[in-house]
Amino acid sequence: MKPILRGSTYHLRKRVPQRFAAVEPRKTVWISLHTDSETAALAKAPAAWAGLLEAWEARLAGQDGDAEAFFEAARKLAQSRGLRYLPAERVAALPLDELLERVEAVGEVAGKPSPVEAAAFLGGAAEPAITVTRALELYWTLAKDKTFGKSEDQLRRWRNPRLKAVKNFVDVVGDKPIAEISGDDMLDFRQWWIDRVEAENLTPNSANKDLVHLSDVLKTVNRMKRLGLVLPLSDLALKQGEKRQRPPFSDAWIRDKLLQEGALAGLNTEARCILLGMVNTGYRPSEGASLGRDQIRLEGAVPHISIEPNGRQLKSAYARRIIPLAGVSLAAFRECPEGFPRYADNPGLSATVNKYLREHGLLETPGHSMYSLRHAFEDRMLAAGVDDRIRRDLFGHSLDRERYGKGASLEQLHEIVQRIAF
């Protein structure tokens, strides 16, 4: 990108990319760099070329009738020239010297002022309305950082509640531009949920999740697109009733029912090993399912598993941990030392296990599930007087105070787990 001296002024000579042929009749363009200094010309050349590319992109967007793309291209074009995009009424209110700077920045096309540059520098690009469904489309890109490290199944579970929340809102209120969403619209949506909670015997948490996910989408788009809207999204949550807790399995039920010889024989090997692995580790089902050969360490003085990102995102930073193996859990991992490829990123594990337990009378009450083994393990630790710091470290929970030191050693953890293991 070497500038060429024409007369006393350096210019940039570039071939027009084929994709812009519909909006730029010239095959080659000469761009004045407005300087007689080669050093200054070299410094200005990249920005000048980038600005021209932005102008062509804006023309294409305008020609295609894509108002949103045209506005975004106009905003970027203004930015490439060191100007902030402002709507026409704000441009008109600028001090005279700043207004003249913008007018003079507008170049010519075929002897006439460039309409695209005029729109970019003088505020002629109308900002398009973003509807609720369009906001969701934008959200997937604007919130990309929230997806880093997620597996396909985690992405599905992250996307689905947001899709549901937006669909519910649009069904109730309509696909309005988000700038036109009123407090009454949000109260209507809230009332719809109140009626549904009552009619279908749902928990208030079902409604509150929808409100949280809808707010996340709208707030993210408002912030990242710099819309500056005041959205009526506060004080909408439904009052929570008594939270439904998953009950733990009793020790007697685990010993006499779940671990009875042949009780789990009908489960496929991987599902059975994950379930038994849970008994003396208390890991989350998804954590167990994601374990591979490298995370299952059966050699050495203390056999153990390492909960770590393995093709999926951990629930939190505290979820990364090492858990010693003992009893039926150690036997299960010796049966499945390579891990669980069938369930590594498969949402069907809990459904498969819970269906089997229900159909074979292995659920202590209708409120029990596979996850109840996690709570049972915690209850056994509590009954054994295990220190709160150690319980939280084994469970992957945060502390309500700052962590000091490394915590218990693997050998110490192994001794504790052995005392309460089946």
N, C-alpha and C positions, 0 to 999 in steps of 0.2 A: 504494500500500500504506500508506494513512494510518490509524494507530490511532484507535480510538474510546474515549472515556472513559465507562465504565459504573460508576457509584458513584464510588469513589475509585481504581479500577484501570483502566488502559488495556487494551483488547482489540483483537484483529485479527478482522475479519469478512470471510470469504471464501466464495465459492461453490465447492462440491465439483465437480471436473472429472468429466465423464460417465464416463470410463474407470474410475473408482473406485466406481461405483454398486454393484457386486457386493459390496464390502467396507465401504461406508460408507452407511448408510441415510439420513443427514441430507443435505438439499439445500444447506444453508448451515451453516458452523461458526463458532463464536466461540472464539478462542484467547486465553487470558489471558496477558498479557505481564509480570504480577507486578511492576508498578511504577506509581507515580502521577506519574512524570516523563515528559512528552511526548518530550523529547530522548532519554531512555533507551529509551522505547517504540519510537521510530523506528529506533534502532540495533538493537534486538532483533527487530523484526518479520521481516526477511528470513530469519534463522536459524530462527525459530519456524515459519514457513510451510514452509521447506525440510525441517525435521524431520518435519512432518506428512505431507508428500509421501513422504518416505522410509518412514514407517510404513505408508502405504497401499500403496506398492510392495511392502513386505515381506509385507503381508497377501495381496496378489495372488499373490506368489511362493509363499507357504504354501498358498494355496487351490489353486494349479495343481500342487502336489506337486513343485515344482522345488526340491530341497533346496539346491542350490548357489546359486540365485538368492535363496532365502530367507536363507541364511547371509550372503551378500554384502550384501543389503538391511539385515539386522540390524546388520552391522558398520558400514555407512554411517550408519544411524540413531543408533547410539551415538556415532559420531564427530561427527555434527551437533549433539549435545547436549554436546559437550566431553568425552565419555567414551571410553575405549579399550575395544573389545570384549574381554572376558575370558571363558573358559569358566567354568561354574558353580562348579567346585571352587576356582578362583582367586578368584572373587568372594567365596565364603564365607570365604576366608582374609584378606580385606582388613581394615584397621582399622575399628572400629565406625562412626566418623564417615563414612568413605568408603562403607561398605556402606549406611548409612542414606540417604546422598545418592542412591545408585542406586535404592533402594526408593522414595524420595519422587519420583523423576523419572518413575516409571511412572504414566501417566495412566489415565483411565477410559473405557470404551466401554459405553454402556447401563448405567451404574451399577456395572460390574465392572472390575477391573484389565485393562488392554489386554494380551492375550497376546503381541502382537507386541513392544510396548515392554518387557514383562517378559523376553522372550527376548533382546532387544537389550541391555538394561541389566544383567540378572542372569545372562546366559550360558546361556540355554536353547536357543539355536539350535545344533544339532549340526553340526559342521564336516563337510561331505561328503567322501567319499573321491574323489580324482582319479586316474583310471586313466591308463595310458600313452597310450591313444588320445585321451582327454579332454585330457591335457596338451598333445598336439599341437594340438588345436583351440584351446586357450587361447593357445598359443605364437604363432599367427599374429597375434593382437591384441597380445600383450605385447611382441613383437619388431617391432612396426610400424616403429620408427625405422630398422631395418636395411633397409627396402624403399624408403626415400625416394630418388627419382631413378632407380630401376631401370625399365628398359623392360619390356614384356610378356615378351619372351624372357628377359631377365635374371631376372625374377620366377619364370618357369617353371624355369630352371636353379637358382635358389636354393631353391625349394620341393621339387623332386623328390628330391634326396638325403636330405632330412629325412623325407619321406614313405616313402622306401625303408628308411631306417634303422629307423624305428618299426615298419613292417610286418615287417621281418626279426626284430626283437626280439620282437614279439607272436607271430609264428609259432613261435619257439623257446621262449620263456618263458611266454607268455600275457599277456593284457591285465590285469595286476595293478595294484592301487592303487600309486602310486609310493612311498607311505610303507612299503610292504611289500616293495619290491625289496631283495633280500639280496645279499651278496657272492657267494654261490653262484650266484645267478641271472646275475650279470654274468660270472662265470667260465664258466658253461654257454654263454652267448652267445659269449664269446671262443673257447671250444673249438669251437663250431659253425663259426666263421669259420676257425679253423686247419685243420679237416678240409676245408672247402670250398676254401681256398687250395691245399692239397695236391692235392685231387682234380681241380680245374679249372684248375690251373696259373695261378692268379691271383697278383697281387703282394700283399704284406702291406699295401700302401697302401690296397687296396680295403677291407680289414677296418678299418683305422684310420680311414678316412673315416666309415664307419658309426658307429664308437664316438664319434668327435668330434661328429657331428651329433646322435646320440642324447643325448650328454651336454649339448650346447648346449640342446636342448629341455627336458630335465629340470632343469638348473640354472637356466635362465631362469624357468621356472614356479615353482620352489622359492623363488627370490629375490623375484620380482615379486608372488607371492601371499603372501609372508611366512610360508611354511610352517615354516621353521626345521628342515628335515630334514637329516640327515647322510647323503648319498647315496654309495654305494660305487662311485665312478666313477674313482678314481685307479689308476695303475699297470696299465693294461689294454692299452696299445698293443703290437702285435706288432713284433718287431724287424725293421727294414727291411733288406732285402738291398741289393745294388748297384742304385742308381736307374737306371731306363731313361731314357736321354737320346735326344731326337730328333736324329738326325744331320743336319748341314748338307749342302746340295747343294754339290758342288765347283764351282769356277769354270768348269771345262771342261764340266761337265754343263749348267750354266745357259746358257753361251754356245752349245754345240753341239747341245743337245737342246731345252731349254725355249724358247730364243729362235730356234730354227731357223724359217725362213720357213714359215708354214702349220701349225706344230706345235699352236698353240692355236686354230686357226680354227673348230673345232667347238664351242668353249665359247660360251655366250651372252655378249653384249657386256659386260654389267656384271660378270659373274664373271671374264672375261678381263682387264678393266681393273683390278679389285681385285687380281688375282694379279700382274699386271705392275707395278702400283703398289707392291707389296710388295718387289720385287726391290731397289730402291735406297732404300727407306725403312725396311724392317724392322718396319713396324707390325704389330700383331696383326690377324688377319683381321677380328675384330669392330670394331676401330677403323677400319679402312678402309671397311667396309660402312656405318658410321654417318656417314660424311662427306657433307655436303650442299653446296649451292651456296655457302653463306656460309663454309664451312670450306676450300673449294678456291679458292686465290688465285693466279691465273695471270698477272695483270697486275703491272707493276712490274719492278724490276731483278732481284728474286729470286723466281721462282715457288715457292710453298710450300703446304703443307697445315697446318691447325691441328687438333690432336687435342684435343677438348674435349667436355664433356657436350652431347650433341645428341639429347635424347630417351632417353638411357640414362645409367647410372652408370659413371664411369671406374673402372678396376681399383684405382687408388690416387691420392693427391694428386700423385704424381710423374708419372703418365701424361699429365697436361695438358702439351702441348709443341707446338713448331713444328718441322716437318721440311722442309728445302728439297727441291725436285724437280729431277731431272736424268735424262738418258738415257731408257731405255724407260719409266720411271715417269712422267716429264714428258709423254711422248707419250701414255701411257694416260690421264692426267687431261685432256689436251686433247681426247681422244676422248669422255670422260665428264665434262664440266665441271659438270653439274648434280648429280653424285653418283649414288647407287645406291638408288633407292626400292625396287627389287625385293628388296634384301637388308638394308634399313635395320634391320629388327628381325625377321629371318628366320633360324632356326637352320640352314637348309639349305645355306648357302654352302659350308662346308668339305666336306660330304658330296658336293655336286655337283662341286666342283673335284677332290677326291681321287679320286672315281670316274673322272672323265675322265682324269686323269693316269695312273691305274693301267691303265685299259683301252687307253691309247695308248702304253704303255711309256715313260712320262715320269717315273717314279719311279726314282731311282738305285738304291735297294734297297727291299725290302718294308718296312723301318723308316722310310723317308722319307714325308713328307706335305707338304701346302701350307705348314705351319708351319715346315718346314725352311728356307724362304727367309729367315725372320727370323734363324735361327741363322747362315745363310750370310752375311748382311749384317754381322752382328757379327764373324764370322771375318775378313771382308775389312777391317773397320776395325782389328781387332787386328793383322793382318799389315801394315797400312799405318802402324802405330805411332801410331794416334790415341789421344790422352790419355784416361785412364779416366773423368774427369769428363765429357768430351764424349760418350764412348760411352754413358754412363748417361743423360745428358740426352736424347740422340737416341732411346734405347730406352725412356725412361720408367721407369727403375729408380732406386731410392733409392741414396744414397751411404752408405758405412760410416763417414762422418764428417760433421760439420756443413758445409752448403753456404755458401760465401763468395762474394760478388759475384754478378753476373748470368750469368756463364758466357760462352761464345763468342757473338759476334754472328751474326745470320742470314747475313751475307755470309761470315763465317769458316766457318760450318757448310756453306754452299753450296760453298765451295772444297774442303772436305774430301770432301763427298759426290761432287762431280764427279770427283775423282781415282780413286774406286773404283767408279764407276757403269758399268753395261753400257749 
